């Protein structure tokens, strides 16, 4: 998917601090969503970058890690 490539390129162009801010923002934004929807979002983000999706999942479900 072209959109995933663009998102991946954008994510990889960020500084470490910007990536941290992005992860924190996404994790906070999806925290109160239904669990199934959280899973769908993190699975999509893992397609963008595996570490991105895993880090967001870890922040919202720390007991699984």
C-alpha positions as CSV (number, residue, x, y, z in Angstrom):
1,X,0.0,0.0,0.0
2,X,1.3,3.4,-1.0
3,X,-0.1,5.0,2.1
4,X,2.0,2.7,4.3
5,X,5.2,3.5,2.5
6,X,4.5,7.2,2.9
7,X,3.7,6.8,6.6
8,X,6.8,4.7,7.1
9,X,9.0,7.2,5.3
10,X,7.5,10.0,7.4
11,X,8.0,8.0,10.7
12,X,11.6,7.2,9.8
13,X,12.3,10.9,9.0
14,X,11.4,12.0,12.6
15,X,14.0,12.6,15.3
16,X,13.9,10.3,18.3
17,X,12.2,13.0,20.4
18,X,9.5,13.4,17.7
19,X,8.9,9.7,17.5
20,X,8.5,9.6,21.3
21,X,6.0,12.4,21.1
22,X,4.1,10.7,18.3
23,X,4.0,7.4,20.1
24,X,2.8,9.1,23.3
25,X,0.1,11.0,21.5
26,X,-1.3,8.0,19.6
27,X,-1.2,5.8,22.7
28,X,-3.1,8.4,24.7
29,X,-5.6,9.0,21.9
30,X,-6.6,5.3,21.5
31,X,-6.4,4.4,25.2
32,X,-10.2,4.7,25.8
33,X,-11.3,3.0,22.6
34,X,-12.8,-0.4,22.7
35,X,-10.1,-3.1,22.8
36,X,-10.9,-4.5,19.4
37,X,-10.5,-1.0,17.8
38,X,-7.2,-0.5,19.7
39,X,-6.0,-3.8,18.2
40,X,-6.9,-2.8,14.7
41,X,-5.1,0.5,15.1
42,X,-2.0,-1.1,16.5
43,X,-2.0,-3.8,13.8
44,X,-2.1,-1.1,11.1
45,X,0.7,0.9,12.8
46,X,2.8,-2.3,13.0
47,X,2.5,-2.5,9.2
48,X,4.0,1.1,9.1
49,X,6.8,0.2,11.5
50,X,6.9,-2.9,13.7
51,X,8.4,-1.0,16.7
52,X,5.9,1.8,16.4
53,X,2.9,-0.6,16.8
54,X,4.6,-2.6,19.5
55,X,5.5,0.4,21.5
56,X,2.0,1.8,21.4
57,X,0.6,-1.6,22.4
58,X,3.1,-1.8,25.2
59,X,2.1,1.5,26.6
60,X,-1.6,0.6,26.6
61,X,-1.2,-3.0,27.7
62,X,2.0,-3.1,29.8
63,X,0.9,-6.3,31.6
64,X,1.3,-8.2,28.2
65,X,5.0,-7.2,28.0
